Amino acid sequence: MEKKIPHKIYISESEMPKAWFNIKACMKEQHEPFINPKTMKPCTEDDLRPVFCDEVIKQELNTTDELIPIPQGIQDLYHMYRPSPLCRAYFLEKALGTPAKIYYKFEGNNTSGSHKLNSAMAQVYYAKEQGITSLTTETGAGQWGTALSMACAFCGIDLKVYMVKVSSEQKPHRKEVIRTYGAEVIPSPSNTTKVGRSILEKMPNTGGSLGCAISEAVEVALETENCRYVLGSVLDHVLLHQTVIGLESKTALEKYGETPDIVIGCCGGGSNFGGLIAPFMADKIKGKAKTTFIGVEPASCPSLTRGKYAYDFCDTGKMTPLAKMYTLGSGFMPSPNHSGGLRYHGMSPIISKLYHDGYMEARTVEQSKVFEAAEIFARTEGILPAPESSHAIRATIDEALKCKESGEAKTILFGLTGTGYFDMSAYKNFNDGNMSDYIPTDEDLEEGFKTLPKVE
């Protein structure tokens, strides 16, 4: 007799992952190495050590170990808010009239309101173990800054957050949460750094970008004693930490004999999507499954779908190593849309490589369609989703409606990465009919591509 699948599926604490899943150990081809822009040679541990903590550097460069143990100290921190629920979207299914079975992994059940805490806890733990006394970072919509400020408060480490200026203006309450946990928040670009002043001199009215904020945070880390920079997306070690999402999802689905036909996630830098798909993608690479993977990005910042697969700087100030990724150019200045966490000019090298090799699909959606999907979800499932997460909801609804037309009862899993309670100005704009859909022209994108470095 088929098991009745509950609305929420929880795994026990004892079933939580004891190791992160390193998808690189399963990939048939590795992504190209990071390049030191000064030597134009692959980055070594010594090249990265002035910026990052030692342990995450080892994880960043690890291509052989499929499972990387999670230290007990990090497991203890995870137990404060994990495991997170895997939910069956019965009410959404009914509203759509679809035969599809829709599941979502909800990462908003913690004070940061998003999945970002999974890597924040790990990176701050490693910094504390190394004896680091202060950290710097960037944040877009504020989820990463919030998560990192929480982790730093738990571990007693000072934190300086460079928040994309337009996001700090759109989301003042998110900024106050970060400050409540003890971190300093600086709208970026700012006059507190050389690179910030340089950007403001060239573009005095800019709303900023994640690339700008990264440059400022890296500059401060390099110039501050016993300080390191931590990143909330894009890099391999961040995707590694987020695999607790996919591992928990797979364990929960297996309890009911379920295997997803389609896995969907929003894509900004790639960390939540990479973490969700990793264990399922490994099965596809090994020939054990034929799962379809869909990464969804905003039409206003289409790095996968309209970017170039090339070496590029990870920041606007050109201080970071070069990464081979789908990119719009580090000089690309995105529109100030409401999905602040999806405004990065490039995409994770792991996700870029998987996409380039044909293991996944990518699509873009306009923000008015995103908020339309967000309100459908809120009215059926009772959770107010973050704008970022709602990109995945939009694609999930579209796929479920295709099932309705074809009569196929596919199983769809998507990542609900966080809540939208700090995004009410965006919801207000949508409800008032004032939301616009900006799509960059080819000429707009060409301006960003002009900033790509020449790499032989």
N, C-alpha and C positions, 0 to 999 in steps of 0.2 A: 504494500500500500504506500502511495506517495506521501512523503512527509508534508504536513501543512507548514508553509514558510511564513514565519511571523513578520510583522512590520519591521521590527528591529532584530538583527542578529548580532549577538555579542559573543566574542570569544572570552575565555577566562584569562586572568593574569598569567596563569601557568602556561597558557597557549601563546602568549605574546612572543614575538621573535626574540631570540637570544643572539642573533647575528643579523647584520645588514646583508643585502644581496647585491653583489657586484656584477652588474650586467656586462661589464667589459670583459670579464673572464669567459663569457659565452659568445661574444661577438666574433664572427668569422674574420673580420678585419677591424683593427683598432682605428679610432679617429687619429688624424695627424697630430703630432706632439705640439705642445705649446712652444713658442719660439721666443728666445730672449732678443728683444729688438736691438740691443747693443752689439751682441755677438752674431746674431742671426743663426744661432745654433739652438737645438732643443734644450728646453729649460731643465736644469738639474735641481736637486733638493737645495743646494747652496744658493741657487738663483732665487728661489722662492722664500727662503728662510727669513729674510728681513721683513717680509710682508705678512706671511701666514704662520700659524702655529705648527710646530714640528709634526705632530701626529696627523693633522689633516693633510700635510704635504705628502706623507707616506701613503695615505689613502688616495690622494689625487693621482699618484703615479702608479698605483697598484693595478696591474692588468691580468693577474694570474689567479688570485684567490677569489673563488666564487662566493664564499661566505666570510665575512669579516666580523669577529666577535664584538658584541656591544658590551662595554665594561659595566660591571655591576652598578657603579655609581650613576651611570647614565640610565640604566634600567630602572633604578630607584626613582630618578627624576621623571622618567616616562610614566611610572605608575601613578603619578599625581593626576594625570588626565587621560591616560590610555588604559585599555584599548578603546578606540572610538567605534561607534556603531556602524554597521552596514545595514542600510535600510532598503526595504522593498517599497517602491513608489506605487502602491496600489491605487491611490486616489488620482494620481497623474495618469496612470494607465487607463482608468475608467473615464476620465475627462477627455482623453484623446481617442477613446474607442479603439485602442490598438491591441492586437494579440501579443505584442512584445512584452517581455518581462523586464522591467526597469529596476535596477539597483543603483544606489549611490552610497559612496563612502563619505560620511560626514565628519569633517575635520574641524568644525567650528565649536566643539564642546570644550573650549578652554578660554581663559580670559583674553588671550591674544586674538581669538576669533578666527584662527586659521591654522593651516598645516605648518606654518613657519617655525613653530616651537620645536618641531622634531629635530631640525638641524641646529637651532639656537642652543638648545640644551646640550647637544653634543659638542659644539664648538666652544662654548663657554667652559664646559667641564674640562676639555683638553687645555684651554688657556690657563685655567686655575691650577691644573696639575703641573703645568710648565713653569708656574710662578709669574705669569703675566699679570700686571696690575691694572692695565687699562686697554680698552678696545675702541676701534672706530668702525663705522659702517655707513652705508647709504640706505635709504628706504624710499619707495615710490609712494604707494597708497598708504603706507604706514604699518602694514601687517608685520613685515620683517622687523622694523624698528621696535614695535610693541613687543614682539616675541623675544627679541634680543635683550630689551630692557628688563623683561621679567627674568630671563635666565641670569643676567648680570646681577640683579638684585638678590637672587637666591644664592649666588656664589661670591658676592662681595667684590665685584669688579666694576670699575668706573667705565662709563660708556659715553661716547660722543656720536650723535646721529646726524648725518647730513640728509635732510628730507627734501625731495624735489619740490621746488618753490610752489608750483601750481597746486600740488597735492596738499602742501601745508596750508594753503589758502582755502582749498576746497574742504579739507578735513581737519579743522582746528581742534575738534574734540579728540581725534586720534592722537594728535600731537600732545594733548594734555595727559592722555593715558601714559604715553612714553615718559613724560616728565614726572608723573606720579610714581613711576617705578625707579626714578632717580637719575635718568639719563638727561644729557643736554641735547636739545634739538636745534639745529641751525638750518634755515631754509637755504637751498642750493640752486644756483650758484651764489656764493657769498663773498664778502670782502675779507673773510678770515684766512684765506689761503691765496697763494700766488696764482694757482690755476683758476680759482674762482674769480679773482680780479681780472685776469686775462680774458676769461669768457665774457664777463660783464662789460669789459671795454669794447669788445667786438659786437656783443648783442645785449645792450643795456636793458631791453624790455623782455628778455627771454623768460619763459616760465620754467626753464630748466629741463633736465632729463636725468635718467638714471646714470648715463655715461658721465655727465657733469658731476653728479654727487659721488660717484665712485672715485673720480679723480681727486676730489677734495679729501675724501676719507683716507685714501692711500697716502696722499701727501702728508697729512697729519700723523699717520701711523709711522711713516718713515722718519719723521722729525721729532718724535716723542720717545723718550727713554722708556724701555720695558713695555712697549705698546705694540699691538698687532692689529691688522685689519681683518675683518670677517665679512664674508659675502653670503647672501641669502638665497642665491639661485645660480644658474648657469654652470658652475664648476662641477667636476665629477664627484667630489666628496660630498657636495650638498645633495646631489641626486641620490648618492649612496644612503645618506641618513634618511631621506624621504621614502626609502623602500619599505619602511615599516607600514606604510599605507597599503602598498600592493600585497605584502606578505600577509597582513591581517585580513585583507579582502579575500585573498585566495583561500585562507584557512576557513573563513566564515562560509564562503560559497561551497566549499567541499563538504561541509556538514550536511548540506542538502543536495549533494550530487549535482551542483550547478557549475557550468563552465561558460564564461562569457563568449558570445559570438563577436561582440563589438565592445571595445574599451575606448572611452572618450575623456579627454581632459583639456582644460584651457592651457594655452602656451604663452608665456611671457619670456622668461629666461629658460624655462623647461624643467624646473625642479619638481613641482608637484606631479606633472605629467610623467616625467621619467620615473619618479618613485612609485606611482600607481601602476605603470605598465611593466616594470622590470621583470617580476617573476613570470608574468604571462608572456612577455616578449621572448624570454628564454625558451619557453616551450615552442614558440613559433620558429625561432632560430634553429632549434634542435629537431624540427620536423614533427613535433608531437601535437601541434595545434595549427589551425588556420585562422586565428583570430584577426579581425580587422581593427587597427588602431587609428584613431583620428585625433590629431592635435588641432585645436581651434584658437585662432588668434584674431585680434581686432583688425578690421579693414584699414584702420588709420595707422597701424604699425605692422605691416605684413612681412616680417623677416623671412619666414619659411616660403611663403607663396610667391613673393615678388622680390626677395633679396637675392644676393649673389653668394655662392658657396666659395668663400675666399678667406685668406688670412686677414684678420683685422684686430685692431686694438679693442680691448674690452671696455675702455673708457674714453671719454671725449678729450681729456688732456694728454692722451697717448703716453701714460706712465706704466701701463700694465703690459704683461707679455702678450704676444700675438696668438690668437686662437683661430683654427680653421673652423668656420661656422657659417651658417646662413646669416647674412648681415645686410643691413641697409646703410652701413658705413657709420663709424663712430661719430661723425659729424652730423648725422641725421637728427633733426629736432622734431620729435613727434607732436602731433596735435594734442592740446590739453583736454583729451577725452576723459571720461569718468572711470575708466579701468586703469587706474594709476599703476597697478602692479603688472600691467601688460604693455608697458611703454618702452621696453628695452630694445636697443637697435639690433641686437644679435640674438642668437639661439644657442643653447647648450651644445657643445661639440658632440656629445653622445647622441642627443636627439637629431642634430644635423646629420650625423653620419648614418643613423638608422633611416632617416628620411631619404637621404641621397642614395642609399642602397636599396630603397624600395620596400622596406619593412613596415612602413606606416604611411598614412595619408595626412594631408593638412588642408584646412579650409579657413576662409575668413568670413566674418560676419560684421554687419554694421551695428553700431551701439543701440539704435532704436529697436532693432529686431532682438538684440540681447535683452533689453529691458522689458520688451513684450513677453519674452520667455520667462524672465525673472518673476513677473507678476502672475503669470499662469502657475508657476511653481509655488509661489507664496500662497496663492489662493487655494491650491489643491493639497499641498504637502505641509503647509503651516510654518515653513522656515523662510525667513527673508534672506535671500542669497546675496553674496557679494557680487558686484558687477563682473569681477574676474571669473568667478565660478559660473556665472550665468552664460558665458560663452559656451561652456560645455553643456549646459541645460538646453540652449538653443539647438545645438547639433543633435542632442539626444531626442528632443521633440521631433526634429526633422526626420531622424532615422526611424523613430516609432511610427510616424505617419506613413513612411514608405512601407513599413510592415503592414499597416492597415490597408494600404492599396494592394499589396501583393498577397496578403493573408499569411505571411510567414511569421511564426512565433519566435523571433530571435530574442536572445538574452543580451541585454545591454547593461554595461557597468559604466558609470561616470563618477568623476571626482567632484564632490561638493566641498571645495577647498576652504570655505569660510562664510561668515555671515556679513550682511550688509547694513548693520545698524549705524555705522559711521558714514554711510553713503546716502543719507536722506536728501541732501541737496540734489543729488543726481536723480533720485526717484521723483523728487518734486519737479525737476525740469521735464522729466518724461511725462508725468501726470498732467503738467500744465501745457504740454504740447510744444515745449521750447527746445527739445533736443534735436540737434543736427547731426547728420552723418557725414563726417569728413573722410574722404578717400584721397590719398596723395596721388598727384598726377605722375606720369613718367618723368616729367621735368623735375618735380619735387624730389623724386627718388634719385635722380641723376646727381643732384647736388650732394647727397649723402655718399654716393658711390665715388665721387671725386676725392673723398677723404681716405679711401682705401689705400693702405701702404703697398708699395711694389715689392713683392716677395718672389725671388727666383725659384 
